[in-house]
Amino acid sequence: MKDQDPVRLTPSVPKPAPHSHSMLAQLLSYIWLVMLSALPVTRSSVSGITREARHAEVDVDALRADYTEATRSAEHLQAAFTAAEKKHEALRTRYNKLREEKARAEGALRDARARGERLGQDGHKARAEGAALRKALDEAQTEKQAASERAAEQLAKLEEAQRQVGSLTQKAKETSRELKRLQIEHEQLTELLNTRTTELQDAQVFLDTADTTSDAELMKIVVTLNELVYQLSASISSKIIFWRVPQDEVLVQPADRRLKVLLGQSPSVLLRSTAAEDTSFYAQLSLQAVLSCHASWIISAWNIAFDGEKNTLLQQIHSALFENEPQAVSARWRALTRQYATSLRPDVDRVSLAVRHALNDLRHVLILCGASEDFTKSDGLDAFMEKVRGVVEHAFALQKAIGEGVLSAEYQVICPPSRSPFTADSMTDMDDRSRGRRQAESSGKRVLYTTGIGLSKVQRGEDGRRAEASKRQAVLQIMVKADVTLFG
């Protein structure tokens, strides 16, 4: 075999490996082909070269395996860097460094391919670099572990913060519920305060005893009313002719009964014992008495449209309140009752009703006095209607003043009925005043007629305690004396 002529062998080019490293194998095969083509070989040299080629292929395979391992390690490292980058920003910087190292490793691999042309003698350097890469990977994993621990620590802190937030949220809800409860209590207290304030204001209004009418004004109204009564009576008596002739009993008897009820004594008794020339005078007294009684009725009645039973009931209630309750309570009740009592009969014109009653009773007096028929018929006194209306309106004005305008005291009309004992403290004898006699001479006499109403004031002490109400002493003050005529 050694004596054979050298022949040039054309080595076959190995097929590319199915992996990504086939280029390296092709390169080495090509180098061997060039080297073999340049040398004359014998069979022995060919065998040696073949063995060397096989050893080189083995080295290339080892190098390929190392490269594959390095590539896989680089891929794992890249995946680790990617995961670490998502978890923490600091790992991204490290990951970039590793990518640079990977690039350097790839450059090293390319250098290894070049060195592979020199039979891969520098393969150990690639393994060293792979070891360095593994070390870098270990460091990256260590950094990743540290980052994971820091992330876990931060997560624990976050969970603790969330627990604290939950606790604070619960406390906030409890505080909100407590605040809402307090707000409800505040609203209830505010509503109660408003209610009590309104009640207090109502009580203050109810207990207020400020008067809108003074004593002087009341006295002036009474005096004016009596003057109107006197002037109207004098005007009627001066214009009527008294014939002193028997009247129709159909007219006389009802007139007599009515005036006995109104005045307590019919004028017929007086007129039968009176001289003819005094008829006009006593007719005037009777007319004054009728008008005074009507004025007293208007002032004292709670509503003249009520019947006597209703007016009496209201007066009894007021008297009981006055005796047992503070002045402010009884006075406010009286003022409110009088105010609203007038609205219970809106269909009744109280002034017109009182005028009709007064004209009818004045006609009764004229019938008993023997007046001419022109004045005793139903419309005989229509000429005096406006003056009668003036008297009635003054009576209603006094009723409103003492019934609604005065709260500090109670005012009562003085209009003594016929046959009442004369009392100088509250009455004035018209005969004494006109004739200049002393009041003392009227003692023992009795009232015939009241020709002008009086006014008294009744006031209790300032003690407002209900328990002491019955012990408070009432003080009576005569504001205006009643004008009376006496007999006996």
MOHU-V203443 format. One record per pair of residues at least 24 apart in sequence whose ideal C-beta (glycine too) atoms are under 7 Angstrom apart, sorted by the first residue. I is the first residue (numbers start at 0). GAP is how many residues later the second one is. D is the distance in Angstrom with one decimal. If there is no record, write none. Layout:
I,GAP,D
I,GAP,D
This chain:
0,42,4.4
0,43,6.2
1,40,6.3
1,42,6.0
3,38,6.4
3,39,6.1
5,34,3.9
5,35,5.9
5,36,5.4
7,29,6.6
7,32,6.9
8,27,6.1
8,32,6.0
8,37,5.4
10,25,5.5
20,43,4.7
20,46,6.1
23,36,6.5
23,40,6.8
23,89,5.1
23,92,6.0
24,35,6.1
26,86,6.5
26,89,6.7
26,90,6.6
27,28,6.3
27,32,5.6
27,88,5.8
30,86,5.3
55,63,5.7
55,64,6.9
58,61,4.7
58,64,6.4
59,56,6.6
59,60,6.3
62,49,6.6
62,53,6.8
62,57,5.5
62,60,4.8
62,63,6.7
65,60,5.9
65,61,5.6
65,64,6.1
66,42,5.7
66,59,7.0
68,61,6.7
69,35,6.3
69,60,4.5
69,63,6.3
72,57,6.9
72,60,5.8
72,61,6.2
72,64,6.2
73,28,4.7
73,31,6.5
73,59,6.8
76,25,6.9
76,60,4.8
76,63,6.4
79,60,5.9
79,61,6.6
79,64,6.3
80,59,6.7
83,60,4.7
83,63,6.2
86,60,5.9
86,61,7.0
86,64,5.7
87,59,4.3
87,63,6.5
89,57,6.8
90,52,6.4
90,53,6.5
90,56,5.6
93,46,6.0
93,49,5.8
97,38,6.1
97,42,6.0
100,32,6.5
100,35,5.8
104,24,5.7
104,28,5.7
205,126,4.9
206,121,4.3
207,199,6.9
208,118,6.6
208,119,5.1
208,122,6.5
208,198,4.4
208,199,4.6
209,197,6.8
210,194,6.5
210,195,4.8
210,196,6.0
210,197,5.4
211,193,4.3
212,188,4.5
212,192,4.0
212,193,5.6
214,264,6.3
217,183,5.9
217,184,6.4
217,193,6.7
217,237,6.4
217,261,6.7
218,236,6.9
218,260,5.5
218,261,5.6
220,173,6.5
220,176,6.1
220,177,4.9
220,180,6.4
221,176,6.6
221,231,6.6
221,233,4.9
221,258,4.6
222,257,6.8
223,170,6.2
224,70,6.1
224,166,6.8
224,169,4.4
224,170,6.4
224,173,6.4
224,228,7.0
225,226,3.8
225,227,6.6
225,257,6.7
227,162,5.7
227,163,4.9
227,166,6.1
228,59,5.6
228,62,4.4
228,63,5.9
228,66,6.9
228,162,5.9
228,223,6.5
229,58,6.3
231,59,6.6
231,152,6.6
231,155,4.7
231,156,6.7
231,159,6.1
232,51,4.8
232,54,3.8
232,55,4.5
232,58,6.5
233,50,5.8
235,51,5.8
235,126,7.0
235,148,6.0
236,43,5.0
236,46,4.9
236,47,4.0
236,50,6.3
239,126,6.4
239,131,4.9
239,132,6.9
239,135,5.2
240,131,4.9
241,37,4.6
241,38,6.3
241,41,6.6
241,127,5.6
241,128,5.2
241,129,5.7
242,127,5.3
242,129,6.1
243,32,5.6
243,35,6.4
243,126,4.5
244,125,5.7
246,120,5.5
246,123,6.5
250,116,5.1
250,125,6.8
251,115,6.2
251,116,6.6
254,109,3.6
254,112,4.6
254,113,5.5
255,112,6.4
257,103,6.6
257,106,5.4
258,105,5.5
258,106,6.8
258,109,6.9
261,28,6.6
261,31,5.4
261,99,6.1
262,26,5.4
262,30,6.4
262,155,5.6
262,186,6.4
263,153,4.5
263,154,3.1
263,155,6.1
264,153,4.2
264,154,6.8
265,102,6.7
266,98,6.0
266,101,5.2
266,102,6.7
267,100,4.8
270,97,6.5
270,98,6.1
278,90,6.1
282,82,6.6
282,86,4.4
284,164,5.7
284,166,6.0
284,200,5.7
285,79,4.6
285,163,6.9
286,75,6.0
286,78,5.6
287,163,3.9
288,160,3.6
288,161,6.0
288,162,5.9
289,71,4.8
289,72,5.8
289,75,5.8
290,67,6.5
290,100,5.8
291,123,6.0
291,158,5.0
291,159,6.1
291,160,6.1
291,161,5.3
292,122,6.5
293,60,6.8
293,63,6.6
293,64,4.7
293,67,6.9
294,96,6.6
294,100,4.2
294,158,5.7
295,117,4.8
295,119,3.7
295,157,5.5
297,56,5.6
297,94,6.6
297,97,4.0
297,98,6.1
297,101,5.9
298,96,5.6
298,99,5.3
298,100,4.6
298,114,4.9
299,113,5.7
301,35,6.8
301,36,6.2
301,39,4.7
302,38,4.5
302,39,5.9
302,41,6.6
302,42,6.4
303,46,5.7
303,49,6.3
303,50,5.9
304,40,4.1
304,43,4.2
304,45,6.5
304,48,6.8
321,88,6.2
322,147,6.8
323,145,5.2
323,146,6.3
324,141,6.5
324,144,5.8
325,138,4.3
325,140,6.8
325,143,6.4
326,133,5.4
327,79,6.8
327,136,6.9
330,76,4.1
331,75,6.5
333,69,6.6
334,68,6.7
334,69,4.7
334,72,6.3
337,65,4.0
337,66,5.5
338,65,5.5
349,46,7.0
350,38,6.7
350,41,5.6
350,42,6.2
350,45,6.6
353,38,4.6
354,30,6.5
354,33,5.4
354,34,5.2
354,37,5.4
357,30,5.2
357,34,6.5
358,26,6.7
358,29,5.9
407,51,7.0
408,48,5.2
408,49,6.4
408,50,4.0
409,48,4.5
410,44,6.0
410,45,7.0
410,46,5.6
411,44,5.0
411,46,6.5
412,40,5.4
412,42,6.4
413,39,6.3
413,40,3.2
413,41,6.4
413,42,5.6
413,68,4.2
414,35,4.9
414,38,5.0
414,67,6.2
415,31,4.9
415,34,5.7
415,66,6.2
415,68,6.4
417,29,6.0
417,30,6.2
417,31,6.5
418,27,5.2
418,28,6.6
419,26,6.5
419,27,4.5
420,25,6.0
421,24,6.4
421,25,6.1
421,62,7.0
421,64,5.7
424,53,6.2
425,28,6.1
425,30,6.7
425,52,5.2
425,55,5.8
425,56,6.4
426,54,5.7
426,55,5.2
426,57,4.9
427,53,4.5
427,54,7.0
427,55,5.3
427,56,6.9
428,55,6.4
428,57,5.6
429,53,5.3
429,54,6.6
429,55,5.3
430,54,6.6
430,55,6.7
441,44,5.8
444,41,4.1
444,42,6.7
444,43,4.5
445,40,6.4
445,41,6.3
445,42,5.0
446,37,4.8
446,39,6.2
447,37,4.6
447,38,5.9
447,39,4.5
448,35,6.8
448,36,5.1
449,32,5.5
449,34,5.3
450,32,4.8
450,33,6.7
450,34,6.1
451,30,6.3
451,31,3.3
452,29,5.8
453,24,6.9
453,26,4.8
453,27,4.9
453,28,3.4
454,24,4.4
454,25,4.4
